[in-house]
């Protein structure tokens, strides 16, 4: 404990309040009454600062948004990795079963880029199949 930055204070509380606090401490996994009362005091001060026009709310909101954003970024990253693995497998299967020239691959890549840009990524397999079969 960093005792040089701490100060001992006395509190006289109703016994029922102390029991409620102790139950809350156990339920929320806090380490001590000190931690509970320190957090309670900080939150009360922050609430009053918000009422008087302080920017404490923006700090709390920023932290909450950051935590949610991190969780979402991790989930998206994991999903993209799984999709990349599946795409790699499909590419290997296609490469082993078909033999394309470099020019054919370049043309397919160019057409794919144009289609994705034009449709903003909303490409249906059926539409591609119709286009390929109509050309033959």
C-alpha positions in Angstrom: 0.0 0.0 0.0 1.3 3.4 -0.8 0.8 4.9 2.7 2.5 8.2 2.0 -0.3 9.1 -0.5 -3.0 7.8 1.8 -4.7 9.4 4.8 -6.7 7.6 7.5 -10.2 8.9 8.0 -13.0 7.7 10.3 -16.5 7.0 9.1 -19.6 6.5 11.3 -22.1 4.5 9.3 -25.4 2.8 10.0 -24.8 -0.9 10.5 -27.3 -1.8 7.8 -25.3 0.4 5.4 -22.1 -1.4 6.3 -23.7 -4.8 5.7 -25.0 -3.6 2.3 -21.5 -2.3 1.4 -19.9 -5.6 2.5 -22.4 -7.5 0.3 -21.7 -5.3 -2.6 -17.9 -5.6 -2.1 -18.1 -9.4 -2.3 -20.5 -9.4 -5.2 -18.3 -7.0 -7.3 -15.0 -8.6 -6.3 -13.6 -5.5 -4.7 -10.6 -6.0 -2.4 -11.6 -3.9 0.6 -13.9 -1.3 2.0 -11.2 1.3 1.3 -11.4 0.5 -2.4 -15.2 0.7 -2.3 -15.3 4.1 -0.5 -12.5 5.5 -2.7 -14.4 4.6 -5.8 -17.7 5.8 -4.4 -16.1 9.2 -3.5 -14.5 9.5 -7.0 -17.9 8.7 -8.7 -19.7 11.2 -6.5 -17.1 13.9 -7.3 -17.3 13.0 -11.0 -21.1 13.2 -11.0 -21.0 16.6 -9.4 -18.4 17.8 -11.9 -20.7 16.7 -14.7 -23.5 18.7 -13.2 -21.3 21.8 -13.1 -20.2 21.3 -16.7 -16.9 19.4 -16.3 -15.5 17.1 -18.9 -15.4 14.0 -16.6 -18.1 12.4 -18.6 -16.2 12.6 -21.8 -13.3 10.8 -20.1 -15.5 8.0 -18.9 -17.3 7.8 -22.3 -13.9 7.7 -24.1 -12.7 4.8 -21.9 -15.9 2.9 -22.5 -15.8 3.4 -26.2 -12.1 2.4 -26.3 -12.9 -0.8 -24.5 -15.8 -1.7 -26.8 -13.7 -0.8 -29.9 -10.8 -3.0 -28.8 -13.2 -6.0 -28.3 -14.8 -5.4 -31.7 -11.4 -5.0 -33.4 -10.2 -8.3 -31.9 -13.4 -10.1 -33.0 -13.2 -8.7 -36.5 -9.5 -9.5 -36.8 -10.2 -13.1 -35.8 -13.0 -13.4 -38.3 -10.9 -11.9 -41.1 -8.1 -14.4 -40.3 -10.5 -17.4 -40.5 -11.9 -16.1 -43.8 -8.3 -15.6 -45.1 -7.5 -19.2 -44.3 -10.6 -20.5 -46.1 -9.8 -18.2 -49.1 -6.3 -19.5 -49.2 -7.6 -23.1 -49.3 -10.0 -22.3 -52.1 -7.2 -20.6 -54.1 -5.0 -23.7 -53.7 -7.8 -26.0 -54.9 -8.5 -23.8 -57.9 -4.8 -23.5 -58.7 -4.4 -27.3 -58.6 -7.4 -28.0 -60.8 -6.9 -25.2 -63.3 -3.9 -23.9 -65.1 -4.3 -20.2 -65.9 -1.7 -18.1 -67.7 -0.4 -15.0 -66.1 -2.4 -12.9 -68.5 -5.6 -14.7 -67.6 -5.0 -14.2 -63.9 -4.2 -10.5 -64.4 -7.5 -10.0 -66.4 -9.5 -11.9 -63.7 -7.9 -9.7 -61.0 -8.6 -6.5 -62.9 -12.2 -7.5 -63.5 -12.6 -8.6 -59.8 -11.3 -5.2 -58.6 -13.7 -3.3 -60.9 -16.6 -5.5 -59.9 -15.9 -5.0 -56.2 -15.6 -1.2 -56.6 -18.7 -1.0 -58.7 -20.9 -3.1 -56.4 -19.2 -2.0 -53.2 -18.4 -5.6 -52.4 -21.9 -7.0 -52.9 -21.2 -9.6 -55.6 -23.4 -12.7 -55.9 -22.0 -15.9 -57.2 -25.1 -16.3 -59.4 -24.3 -13.0 -61.2 -20.7 -14.1 -61.8 -21.8 -17.5 -63.1 -24.3 -15.9 -65.5 -21.7 -13.5 -66.8 -19.1 -16.3 -67.3 -21.6 -18.6 -69.0 -23.0 -15.8 -71.3 -19.5 -15.0 -72.6 -18.9 -18.6 -73.8 
